[in-house]
Amino acid sequence: MNGEEGKRLGMDRPIARRDFLGGVALAAGVMAAPPFALGSSVDTTLPAQLPLSPANLPENYPPALTGLRGQYPGSFEEAHKVRDGGYSGRVAVDEETGEIYDLVVVGAGISGLAAAHLFRRYAGADSRVLILDNHDDFGGHAKRNEFRFGGKVYLAHGGTQDIDTPYYPYSYTARALLTELGIDVGSYAGHLNQGLYQGLSGGVFFDREHFADDGLVAGVGEKTWARFFAEAPLSAPVRAELIRVHTAAVDYLPALDPVAKAALLKGISYATFLLEHVRLRKDALPYFAGLAFRNNKRIDTCPAYEASLYGSPGFAAMKIDGEPFPDPRFFFHFPDGNSTIARLLVNRLVPLAWNNGLLDMQSVALALVDYDKLDHTDSPTRIRLRSTVVRVEHEGPPDSSRSVQIFYSRRGRVARVRGHNVVLACNNNIIRFLVPGLPEQQKSALAYASKVPMQYTNVLLRNWRPWVKLGVHSVSAPNAYHTDLGLLPPVSIGGYHFSASPDEPIVVHLERNPNHPGLPRKTQQALGRKEMLVTPFERIEQEVRAQLQRVLGRGGFDAPRDILAITVNRWPHGYAYTYDTLADPPFADTDYPHIIGRQRFGRISIANCDAGAAAFTNEAIDQAHRAVHDVLLSRHWA
């Protein structure tokens, strides 16, 4: 990028100080420059974001914070200290709270909130429950982002986004809980403005670093592949290759029957299949680089068999043993994603924080929660945020103990509470450090998984006329910093009304899954986590502004003028690990690490999606239900 382009992006203007927590300094040598990295000669100062109106907001209201969110600086350092042995040995206590609860839940994500709710259902609504979480907001990955501009609220999801069932149906327990919360999944069509984006389509952004030039091509799935690629900035050989792969009816494994095909494809990556069996030119491979498969695997870490189940190019004429993944039949996208589920659970658990009103999916949309009342002495269930648990241990032998002591760090001081039972609904990787007394086999099982790092960035734009001019509602940018970006689903519910015109502000959602092609999947995820943790917000903001300008510039987009606010939800320890045939050995049904790892240990039970090896809301609920039954069993046999 030259100096004139930098000025056009507004990079010659000073950046204002922000109120949000800043990022840590970028460690030299940790981050490789991403494909969309700016040149070293670019002035990195940026224009200030326009102020958002804080009208009617209490001082303590985390959903409205912009800047770096998700696992933000200040939320994870104590957990890393636990991991690194900072709380080994006897934990020194600064504050004896004297509190004793029927149940203490570690983690205020959907699984932890559901566990508290289900426990109260079985043990009684007057049961005393404490929920501890290291963040300043509840919901875990079900994160709500709010923007306020021009007297209107704009919502977005900062993590878990949909109620859906892409691989297996919701259980009776999960469905029943949604019904109990007043969620009618079948009403989705009535909330979705299906005609708002009429005339717009998906598009692909071809970048000049990997193709002939920058270029955005609309019409994915609507134009013929020959026409689509004819409009793309490609060399003639690469264009011919991509058309061939997408249209040729060829069996690339003609000597194998369907069962043998499946077996071979399970043992190679999709990239290997494309290069060695489809004989794709290497310079055409970057087009596929942005494809994200289950659990955000990429072409080098996704088994070719799994790619075939998604209907990926290259398999159309091949009979392969197995059934394609079905389209979800049970689906709802709230404006703030599955934060709505978390908010409804909190409404049931601590009605005092909602003026004691019982809310449903309509009335909760714009309801304000009083965060200062979440940990109120008058409430039988209390949610204590900004509290990182550092140790959990029985008082006495695990098989006969009647209480557990829980140590947590808050504002630099370690406090202790006690509970008759504990549900650990936190990141399962850290449990082996929190509970030193666990059997070694269980510790090893809990260490097996590797969380998937994810970054969800939401940008409030002044309007979306450039998107209309370019004919797109979403864009795949295979080699960009964020590989996917698009306008949010146009859902209006309760008092919340989605943007009704291209002249109105709108939130654009961008997704990034940092990966390091060519390395084993777990290694890529570990490096991705490290990269996220050392990247300051200013660097991310710079990438967002530059990318949106490159993708939308020809539609009249101007970053300094059109970007109103940016919220980055980073999740270094993002989504639950799932098994695959490339990265994992075959396990017997009872030998899966997540099954061994989730076993009850005395009065300590384990929940979270990690315990089900699936990053879905229904799994979070089902694991909460199982953990609560473990709690009840521990009391029965005491």
ZIQUIRA-V991010 format. One record per backbone hydrogen bond with DSSP energy under -0.5 kcal/mol. CO is the residue of the C=O (numbers start at 0). NH is the residue of the N-H. Records with the same first field share a line. If there is no record, write none. Layout:
CO: NH ; NH
This chain:
1: 5
2: 6
3: 7
4: 8
5: 10
6: 9
9: 12
26: 29 ; 30
29: 31
33: 36
38: 41
41: 43
53: 56
58: 60
59: 370
60: 63
61: 64
62: 145
66: 68 ; 567
68: 569
69: 71
71: 74
75: 79
76: 80
77: 81
78: 82
79: 83
80: 85
81: 84
84: 87
94: 96 ; 415
98: 417
100: 419
102: 129
103: 422
104: 106 ; 131
105: 424
107: 138
108: 112
109: 113
110: 114
111: 115
112: 116
113: 117
114: 118
115: 119
116: 120
117: 121
118: 122
119: 123
123: 126
126: 128
127: 101 ; 102
128: 381
129: 104
130: 383
131: 106
132: 386
134: 385
138: 109 ; 141
140: 142 ; 159
142: 157
144: 155
146: 153
147: 52
148: 151
151: 148
153: 146
155: 144
159: 337
161: 163
162: 331
170: 174
171: 175
172: 176
173: 177
174: 178
175: 179
176: 180
177: 182
178: 181
181: 183 ; 360
182: 184
183: 186
184: 187
186: 189 ; 190
187: 190 ; 191
190: 192 ; 491
191: 193
192: 195
194: 197
196: 199
200: 472 ; 473
201: 218 ; 219
202: 475
203: 205 ; 216
204: 206
205: 214
206: 209 ; 210
214: 205 ; 216
215: 217
216: 203
218: 221 ; 222
223: 227
224: 228
225: 229
226: 230
227: 230
228: 231
231: 233
232: 211 ; 212
234: 238
235: 239
236: 240
237: 241
238: 242
239: 243
240: 244
241: 245
242: 246
243: 246 ; 247
244: 313
247: 249
249: 251 ; 316
250: 253
252: 255
256: 260
257: 261 ; 320
258: 262
259: 263
260: 264
261: 265
262: 266
263: 266
264: 267 ; 303 ; 304
267: 303
268: 272
269: 273
270: 274
271: 275 ; 276
272: 276 ; 277
273: 279
280: 283 ; 284
281: 284
283: 286
284: 287
285: 288
287: 290
290: 292
292: 295
293: 296
296: 292
297: 300 ; 301
298: 269 ; 270
300: 302
301: 269
302: 306
303: 307
304: 308
305: 309
306: 311
307: 310
308: 324
311: 314
314: 317
317: 319
328: 330
331: 162 ; 333
333: 336
335: 338
336: 339
337: 341
338: 342
339: 343
340: 344
341: 345
342: 346
343: 347
344: 348
345: 349
349: 352
350: 353 ; 355
351: 354
352: 369
353: 356
356: 358
359: 363
361: 364 ; 494
363: 366
368: 370
369: 372
370: 373
372: 375
373: 382
375: 378
379: 128
381: 130 ; 383
382: 384
383: 132
386: 388
387: 408
390: 406
392: 404
393: 395
396: 399 ; 400
402: 394
403: 418
404: 392
405: 416
406: 389 ; 390
407: 414
408: 387
409: 412
412: 409 ; 414
413: 93 ; 94
414: 407
415: 96 ; 97
416: 405
417: 100
418: 403
420: 103
421: 423 ; 604
422: 105 ; 424
423: 606
426: 429
427: 430
429: 432 ; 433
430: 434
433: 391 ; 435
434: 437
438: 442
439: 443
440: 444
441: 445
442: 446
443: 447
444: 447 ; 448
450: 452
451: 574
453: 570
454: 456 ; 511
455: 568
456: 509
457: 566
458: 460 ; 507
459: 563 ; 564
460: 505
463: 467
464: 468
465: 469
466: 470 ; 471
470: 200
472: 486
473: 202
474: 476 ; 484
475: 204 ; 477
476: 479
480: 482
482: 476
483: 510
484: 474
485: 508
488: 490
489: 192
492: 495
494: 496
495: 492
500: 503
501: 463 ; 464
505: 460
506: 487
507: 458
508: 485
509: 456
510: 482 ; 483
511: 454
515: 518
519: 523
520: 524
521: 525
522: 526
523: 527
524: 528
525: 529
526: 530
527: 531
528: 532
529: 533
530: 534
531: 534
533: 535
535: 538 ; 539
536: 540
537: 541
538: 542
539: 543
540: 544
541: 545
542: 546
543: 547
544: 548
545: 549
546: 550
547: 551
548: 552
551: 554 ; 556
552: 555
557: 561
558: 562
561: 461 ; 563
564: 459
565: 66
566: 457 ; 568
567: 68 ; 569
568: 455
569: 70
570: 453 ; 573
571: 573
574: 451
579: 583
587: 590 ; 591
588: 591
591: 594 ; 595
592: 596
593: 597
595: 598
597: 605
599: 601
600: 603
602: 421 ; 604
603: 600
604: 423
607: 610
608: 611 ; 612 ; 613
609: 612
613: 615
615: 619
616: 620
617: 621
618: 622
619: 623
620: 624
621: 625
622: 626
623: 627
624: 628
625: 629
626: 630
627: 631
628: 632
629: 633
630: 634
631: 635
632: 636
